[in-house]
Amino acid sequence: MCYRLLIGVAALCIQLSYAAECDKCPVKVELDSGPVCGRVLLAENSTQYHSFRGIPYAKPPVGNRRFRAPESPDPWTEPLDASVEGPACPQRDIFYGILPMQIRGQSEDCLYANVHVPANVDCSGDGDSGLPVLVFIHGGAFTSGSGNSDMYGPEYLVREGVVIVTFNYRLGVFGFLSLNTEEVPGNAGLRDMIELLKWVQRNIRAFGGNPDNVTLMGQSAGAASVHLLSISKAAKGLFKQVIQLSGTAVPSFFTGSRAYSDNVNKMFFTELGIESTDPAAVYQQLLNTPLNQLIYASEKVQYNTGLCTFVPIIEDEITGVTRVLEDDPINLIGEGRGKDYPTLLSFTTDEAEVFRYLILVFNLVERAQQNPALGLPPRISFGVPAEEAATLAAALQQKYLNGTVTLDALISVLTNSLFNHAAFKFAEWRSLLGGAPLYFHQFSYKSEFSPLKYGLWIDYDGAAHAEDLTYILRVNSALQDYVSFPPKTKDDNMKEWMTNMIINFIRCSNPTCMADDVSPWPPVSKDNIRYQDSVGPAYKLTEMTPEQTDMVQFYDSIDAQIREMTEKLKK
């Protein structure tokens, strides 16, 4: 039954004074697995929207399904209460313990989606009808976070006539452990994302959305996941275009190498006391290990590795298993994978500032002084012999650290090595490959009120990792005492500008297509890599700065794989 008709039934129910029944199910939708009951909530300017939270999109990954690929949920017949978000997937709490909000419960039974719909939605179920859909993948170093509305509220976007979908996926050891076997092939978290996208294709029309007009957006590890899915044959046809905020599949803050995975596995199994080298025996021991022990061992390993532990991995061919990532992402990008997706690619000026506290917690300044290779992207430090890595690290230390590692200098190095160099290289490669347009964007606005600065009790110039996202998805935990940013302030204007940019791209694959009196924003071309620089709520088309050009050239010089791919594409 069409979502519009179900809303009409609910409205009629209220008019006929069947209020008690309506209170039980204010808004009802029929999905392929069963009926769900949502709530009527308020976005900005008292705009109503309908919110369906905690909808299972897969069977609980518990018991023998702990590390396996997701399966479609079992059907139900009675209306499911979709008023409360599902629990977060098990994790070591990196960010939420610092910021003034907490993950509300964790469980291995965590594969739930949230769908937020404009109240005036119209659907006919035919042709190109239906609202555009935005599916958002949360970040958190593949280790932490959730898609719930405490951090990623829909209030700014849903009032603009877009269906918003957020969700949880398996993290850390549960999402990215690989034993290279049928039972644990790796990339369970990516497989969860693909299962969610298939669920969207089957069900989004029931919410008034158009399954042929799905934009996939992610931030940080979520953006890297978006890019990985765009170059994966396993996700082909599940979305139309992509938005990547501070993350690419160009391995920078993570590496999919088997050498890295084997190193992490070895440390992890040692912490658990697992001595067997037989994958079947290891698998059984992992199934029998209590959840809290797995989390504790992961925490110990993370302290030794830094930001990321278990991450997406290049998969070997395994009978009966569909590979999500069958080759190095750099090679797949070079082959032209993903080039036909219209893309909005964004980075911030001071990405690693948000990790200032974590750098101190992990004692990375002292550790980087002892081992400068920590400042290199993992694909380099784990992809070359130790002696060569030491030579490359010495070059990095000489150029950017002047022989002495300080907190500020390390933050600058990590901003470039983990995020911004990869963004510039991806933009350059897409300009050489052709295909659909890629719009390049730098967020450099210094907030008057930043939820991240407020939560972390720090200040800095420029814009840190995830600050751009706070103007797109509402940080409800930090703004719970406010309807929004104070109206008519510069921050409020910035929020309107950022949401307009995103909405424009969602609607017509161009961030300025519906804006009036703005400077042109051309996509990147082989002749020029230019980006829009959001210093404030205005367009400012910008050339690469000398510092950025020098940074890209330096990292190219120490990364032979990057250099070889660039030269190949230029020929």
C-alpha positions in Angstrom: 0.0 0.0 0.0 1.3 3.5 -0.9 2.8 5.4 2.0 0.6 8.4 1.1 -2.6 6.3 1.6 -1.4 5.0 4.9 -0.9 8.5 6.1 -4.3 9.4 4.9 -5.8 6.5 6.8 -4.0 7.8 9.9 -5.3 11.3 9.4 -8.8 10.0 8.9 -8.5 7.9 12.0 -7.8 11.0 14.1 -10.7 12.8 12.5 -13.1 10.0 13.4 -11.9 10.1 17.0 -10.2 6.7 17.0 -7.4 8.5 18.8 -6.2 5.7 21.0 -5.6 3.4 18.0 -3.8 6.2 16.2 -1.6 6.9 19.2 -0.4 3.4 18.9 0.6 3.8 15.3 0.6 7.4 14.1 2.3 6.5 10.8 2.3 3.0 9.3 4.2 1.6 6.4 4.1 -1.9 4.9 7.6 -3.3 4.1 8.5 -6.6 2.4 9.2 -8.1 5.8 6.2 -6.6 7.7 4.4 -3.5 8.9 6.2 -0.8 10.9 4.8 2.1 13.0 6.7 5.4 13.0 6.3 8.8 14.7 5.5 12.3 13.6 8.3 14.7 14.7 9.3 18.3 14.1 12.3 19.5 12.1 13.2 23.1 11.8 10.6 25.8 11.5 8.1 23.4 13.0 8.2 21.4 9.8 6.7 17.9 10.4 8.4 14.7 9.3 7.8 11.0 9.8 10.5 9.0 11.5 10.8 5.3 11.4 13.7 4.1 13.7 15.2 0.7 14.5 13.9 -1.2 11.5 15.8 -4.5 11.1 17.4 -4.7 7.6 19.1 -8.1 8.3 19.0 -11.0 10.7 20.9 -10.4 14.0 24.5 -11.3 13.3 24.7 -13.5 16.5 25.8 -17.0 17.2 27.2 -18.7 14.1 26.4 -15.6 12.1 28.8 -13.5 14.2 31.3 -12.9 11.3 29.3 -14.1 8.4 27.7 -12.2 5.5 24.3 -10.7 6.5 21.0 -12.3 5.7 17.6 -10.8 5.0 15.5 -10.4 8.2 12.8 -12.9 9.1 9.3 -11.5 8.4 6.8 -10.4 11.0 3.0 -9.9 10.9 2.2 -7.5 13.8 3.1 -3.8 13.4 6.7 -3.3 14.6 7.3 -0.3 16.9 9.7 1.8 14.9 9.9 4.7 17.3 13.2 4.0 19.0 16.6 3.6 17.3 18.4 0.2 17.6 21.5 -0.3 19.7 24.9 0.5 18.3 27.2 -2.3 17.1 29.8 -3.5 19.7 32.8 -1.1 19.8 35.5 0.5 21.8 34.1 3.9 22.5 36.7 6.3 20.9 34.7 9.5 20.5 31.5 9.3 22.5 33.3 9.0 25.8 35.0 12.4 25.0 32.0 14.3 23.6 29.0 15.1 25.7 27.0 12.2 24.5 27.1 8.5 24.9 26.2 5.5 22.8 22.9 4.3 24.1 23.6 0.7 24.5 25.5 -1.8 22.4 24.5 -5.2 21.1 25.7 -7.7 18.5 22.0 -7.5 17.4 22.6 -4.1 15.8 21.7 -4.2 12.1 19.0 -1.6 12.1 18.0 1.2 9.8 16.3 4.6 10.4 14.2 6.2 7.7 13.1 9.9 7.9 10.5 11.1 5.5 9.0 14.6 4.7 5.4 14.7 6.0 4.0 15.9 2.7 5.5 13.0 0.7 3.6 11.9 -2.4 4.1 8.6 -4.2 2.5 6.7 -7.0 4.8 3.7 -7.2 5.4 4.1 -10.9 8.1 5.3 -13.3 10.4 8.0 -12.0 8.1 9.1 -9.2 9.1 9.4 -5.6 11.4 11.6 -3.7 15.2 11.5 -4.0 16.9 9.3 -1.3 20.0 10.0 0.7 21.7 7.0 2.4 24.3 8.0 4.9 27.2 5.8 6.1 28.7 7.0 9.4 32.4 7.3 10.1 34.5 6.2 13.1 37.7 4.6 11.8 35.8 1.4 11.0 35.8 0.9 14.8 33.2 3.1 16.4 30.0 5.1 15.9 26.5 4.5 14.8 24.0 6.0 12.4 21.7 7.2 15.1 20.3 10.7 15.4 22.3 11.8 18.5 25.1 12.6 16.0 23.4 12.5 12.7 20.0 14.1 12.9 17.9 14.4 9.7 16.3 17.7 10.7 18.2 20.0 8.3 17.7 17.9 5.2 14.4 16.2 5.6 12.6 19.6 5.4 14.0 19.9 1.9 12.0 17.0 0.4 14.5 14.2 0.7 14.1 10.8 2.3 17.0 10.2 4.7 18.3 6.7 5.6 20.9 6.1 8.3 21.9 2.7 9.7 24.4 0.7 11.8 26.9 -1.8 10.4 29.3 -4.1 12.1 32.5 -2.5 13.3 36.0 -3.5 14.4 36.7 -7.2 14.7 33.0 -8.0 14.1 33.0 -6.1 10.8 36.4 -6.4 9.4 38.2 -9.5 10.8 39.4 -11.8 8.0 40.5 -15.4 8.3 40.4 -15.8 4.6 37.8 -18.5 4.9 34.2 -19.0 3.8 33.1 -18.4 7.4 35.2 -15.3 7.9 36.1 -13.9 4.5 36.4 -10.3 5.8 34.6 -7.1 5.0 31.4 -8.1 6.9 30.8 -4.4 7.6 30.9 -3.6 3.8 28.6 -6.6 3.2 26.2 -5.0 5.8 26.2 -1.8 3.8 25.4 -3.7 0.6 22.6 -5.6 2.3 21.2 -2.2 3.5 21.3 -0.8 0.0 19.5 -3.9 -1.3 16.9 -3.4 1.5 16.5 0.2 0.3 15.9 -0.9 -3.3 13.2 -3.3 -2.1 11.4 -1.0 0.4 12.1 2.7 -0.2 9.0 3.2 -2.4 6.9 2.3 0.6 8.3 5.5 2.2 7.7 7.6 -0.9 11.3 7.4 -2.1 12.6 6.7 -5.6 14.9 3.6 -5.7 16.4 4.9 -8.9 17.5 8.1 -7.4 19.7 7.1 -4.4 22.6 9.2 -3.3 25.2 7.5 -1.2 27.0 9.8 1.3 29.6 9.0 3.9 32.1 10.8 6.1 35.6 9.7 7.1 35.6 5.8 7.2 32.0 6.2 5.9 33.3 8.2 2.9 36.0 5.6 2.3 33.3 2.9 2.4 31.2 4.9 -0.1 34.2 5.0 -2.5 34.9 1.3 -1.9 31.3 0.4 -2.8 31.5 2.6 -5.9 34.4 0.5 -7.2 32.9 -2.9 -6.1 31.0 -5.0 -8.6 29.0 -6.4 -5.6 27.3 -3.0 -5.1 26.7 -2.2 -8.8 23.2 -0.7 -9.5 22.4 0.0 -5.9 22.9 3.8 -6.0 23.1 6.6 -8.5 25.8 9.1 -7.2 28.1 9.7 -4.3 29.1 12.3 -1.7 32.5 11.7 0.0 33.4 13.9 3.0 37.0 13.4 4.2 37.5 9.9 2.9 38.5 8.0 -0.2 39.3 4.4 -1.2 42.8 5.6 -1.9 44.4 3.9 1.1 45.5 6.6 3.5 44.3 6.1 7.0 43.8 2.4 6.4 45.3 -0.2 4.2 43.7 -3.3 2.8 47.0 -5.3 2.6 47.1 -8.9 3.8 50.4 -8.1 5.6 48.6 -5.4 7.7 45.7 -7.7 8.4 48.0 -10.6 9.4 49.9 -8.3 11.8 46.7 -7.1 13.5 45.3 -10.6 13.7 48.5 -11.9 15.3 48.4 -9.2 18.0 44.6 -9.8 18.6 45.0 -13.6 18.9 47.9 -13.1 21.3 45.7 -10.9 23.5 43.0 -13.6 23.5 45.4 -16.4 24.2 44.6 -18.1 20.9 47.7 -20.1 19.8 46.2 -22.3 17.0 47.1 -21.4 13.4 44.2 -23.6 12.0 41.5 -21.1 10.7 38.7 -23.6 11.6 40.0 -23.9 15.2 40.5 -20.1 15.5 37.0 -19.5 14.2 35.4 -21.8 16.8 37.4 -20.1 19.6 36.2 -16.7 18.4 32.6 -17.9 18.3 33.0 -19.1 21.9 34.7 -16.0 23.2 32.4 -13.6 25.2 31.7 -10.2 23.6 33.5 -8.2 26.3 36.7 -10.2 25.9 36.7 -9.5 22.2 36.2 -5.8 22.8 38.9 -5.6 25.4 41.5 -7.4 23.2 40.5 -5.0 20.3 41.2 -2.1 22.6 44.6 -3.4 23.5 45.5 -3.8 19.8 44.2 -0.4 18.9 46.5 1.2 21.4 49.4 -0.4 19.6 48.2 0.4 16.0 46.7 3.9 16.5 43.5 5.0 14.9 42.5 1.9 13.0 42.7 -1.8 13.6 40.4 -4.1 11.7 39.7 -2.4 8.3 38.5 -3.3 4.8 40.8 -5.9 3.2 41.5 -7.1 -0.3 39.8 -10.5 -0.6 41.2 -13.7 -2.1 38.9 -15.8 -4.2 36.9 -18.2 -1.9 34.4 -20.7 -3.2 30.9 -19.7 -2.4 31.8 -16.1 -1.4 31.1 -13.0 -3.4 34.1 -10.7 -3.2 33.5 -7.1 -2.3 37.1 -5.9 -2.8 39.1 -8.1 -5.2 42.1 -5.9 -5.8 44.0 -2.9 -4.5 41.6 0.1 -4.7 44.3 2.1 -6.5 44.4 -0.5 -9.3 40.6 -0.6 -9.5 40.4 3.2 -9.6 43.0 3.2 -12.4 40.9 0.7 -14.3 38.1 3.3 -14.3 35.9 1.6 -11.6 33.5 4.1 -10.2 34.2 6.9 -12.7 30.6 6.9 -13.9 29.2 8.0 -10.6 28.7 11.8 -10.3 30.8 12.7 -7.2 31.0 15.5 -4.7 34.3 15.2 -2.9 35.1 17.3 0.1 38.0 17.8 2.7 38.7 20.1 5.5 41.7 22.3 6.1 42.7 20.9 9.5 41.4 17.3 9.5 43.5 15.9 12.3 42.8 18.7 14.8 39.8 16.6 16.0 42.2 13.9 17.0 44.3 16.1 19.3 43.0 14.4 22.4 43.4 10.9 21.0 46.9 11.7 19.9 47.7 12.4 23.5 45.8 9.3 24.8 47.8 7.1 22.4 51.0 8.9 23.2 51.6 9.3 19.5 54.0 12.3 19.8 56.6 10.3 21.7 56.0 7.2 19.7 56.4 9.2 16.4 59.6 10.7 17.7 60.9 7.1 18.3 59.4 5.8 15.1 58.7 8.5 12.5 57.1 5.9 10.2 53.9 6.5 12.3 53.5 9.7 10.3 53.3 7.7 7.0 50.1 6.3 5.6 49.8 2.6 6.6 49.9 1.5 3.0 53.5 2.7 2.9 54.7 1.7 6.4 53.2 -1.8 5.9 53.8 -2.1 2.2 57.6 -1.7 2.0 60.5 -3.4 3.9 61.3 -1.9 7.3 64.6 -0.4 6.1 62.9 1.4 3.2 60.0 2.6 5.5 62.6 4.1 7.8 64.3 6.0 4.9 60.9 7.4 3.8 60.0 8.3 7.4 63.3 10.2 7.7 62.4 12.2 4.6 59.0 13.0 6.1 60.6 14.1 9.4 63.2 16.3 7.7 60.6 18.1 5.6 57.8 18.6 8.1 59.0 17.9 11.6 62.5 19.5 11.6 63.9 16.6 13.6 61.6 17.1 16.5 58.0 15.9 16.7 55.6 18.3 18.3 51.8 17.9 18.8 51.0 20.7 16.3 53.4 19.5 13.7 52.2 15.9 14.0 48.6 17.1 13.6 49.6 18.9 10.4 51.4 15.8 9.0 48.5 13.5 9.8 46.0 15.9 8.2 47.9 15.5 4.9 49.1 11.9 5.1 45.8 10.4 6.3 43.3 12.6 4.4 44.2 15.5 2.1 46.8 13.9 -0.1 44.4 11.1 -1.0 41.7 13.6 -1.8 43.8 15.5 -4.2 45.1 12.3 -5.9 41.6 11.0 -6.3 40.4 14.3 -7.8 43.4 14.2 -10.2 42.8 10.7 -11.3 39.2 11.3 -11.9 40.1 14.3 -14.0 42.3 12.1 -16.2 39.9 9.2 -16.4 37.0 11.2 -17.6 33.5 9.9 -16.9 30.9 11.6 -14.7 31.7 15.0 -13.2 33.6 15.3 -9.9 33.0 18.5 -7.9 35.9 19.2 -5.4 35.3 21.2 -2.2 37.3 22.4 0.7 35.6 23.3 4.0 37.6 25.9 5.8 35.0 27.8 7.8 35.8 28.6 11.4 32.6 28.1 13.4 31.3 30.5 15.9 29.7 27.6 17.7 31.2 24.2 16.8 29.6 21.1 18.4 33.0 19.4 18.1 35.0 22.2 19.7 32.3 22.4 22.4 32.4 18.7 23.1 36.2 18.4 23.0 36.9 21.6 24.9 39.5 22.7 22.3 39.8 25.5 19.8 41.8 25.9 16.6 41.8 27.9 13.4 40.3 26.5 10.3 38.0 23.4 10.2 38.6 20.0 11.6 37.5 16.5 10.6 33.7 16.2 10.6 33.0 19.9 11.1 31.5 20.2 7.7 29.1 17.4 8.5 27.7 19.3 11.5 26.2 21.8 9.0 24.5 18.9 7.1 23.3 16.5 9.7 22.3 17.9 13.1 24.4 17.0 16.2 21.3 16.6 18.4 23.3 15.7 21.5 25.3 18.9 21.4 22.3 21.1 20.3 19.6 19.6 22.5 19.0 23.0 24.1 18.6 24.8 20.8 16.2 24.6 17.9 19.2 25.1 15.6 22.2 27.3 15.5 21.1 30.8 16.7 19.1 32.2 13.8 20.5 34.9 11.5 24.0 34.2 12.8 26.9 33.4 10.5 26.7 29.7 11.6 23.0 29.6 10.7 23.8 31.1 7.3 26.6 28.5 6.9 24.2 25.7 7.7 21.7 26.9 5.0 24.5 27.2 2.5 25.9 23.7 3.2 22.5 22.0 3.1 21.6 23.8 -0.1 24.9 22.5 -1.6 24.0 18.9 -0.6 20.4 19.2 -1.6 21.3 20.6 -5.1 23.7 17.7 -5.7 21.1 15.1 -4.5 18.5 16.6 -6.8 20.5 17.1 -10.0 24.0 15.8 -9.6 25.4 19.4 -9.4 26.0 21.3 -6.2 24.9 24.6 -7.7 22.2 23.6 -10.2 19.3 25.2 -8.3 21.1 28.1 -6.8 20.7 31.7 -7.9 23.4 34.2 -8.6 26.4 32.1 -7.7 29.8 31.7 -9.3 30.1 28.7 -11.6 31.5 25.5 -10.0 33.0 23.5 -12.7 34.0 19.9 -12.1 37.7 19.0 -12.1 39.3 18.7 -15.5 42.7 17.4 -16.7 43.7 21.0 -17.2 42.9 22.3 -13.8 42.2 20.9 -10.3 40.2 23.6 -8.7 37.9 23.5 -5.7 35.3 25.6 -4.0 36.7 26.9 -0.7 34.0 27.4 1.9 35.6 30.1 4.1 32.1 31.3 4.7 28.6 30.9 3.2 29.7 31.9 -0.3 31.2 30.3 -3.3 35.0 30.9 -3.8 36.5 28.9 -6.7 40.1 28.4 -5.8 43.4 27.1 -7.3 45.6 24.7 -5.4 47.8 26.7 -3.1 51.6 26.4 -3.4 51.6 24.6 -0.1 49.1 22.1 -1.4 51.0 21.5 -4.6 54.2 21.0 -2.6 52.4 18.6 -0.3 51.0 16.5 -3.1 54.4 16.3 -4.9 56.2 15.3 -1.7 53.8 12.4 -0.9 53.8 11.4 -4.5 57.6 11.2 -4.3 57.6 8.8 -1.4 54.8 6.7 -2.7 55.9 4.7 -5.7 52.5 3.2 -6.3 50.8 6.6 -6.3 53.5 7.9 -8.7 53.3 5.0 -11.1 49.5 5.2 -11.3 49.5 8.9 -11.9 52.1 8.6 -14.7 50.1 5.7 -16.3 46.9 7.7 -16.4 48.7 10.7 -17.9 49.9 8.7 -20.9 
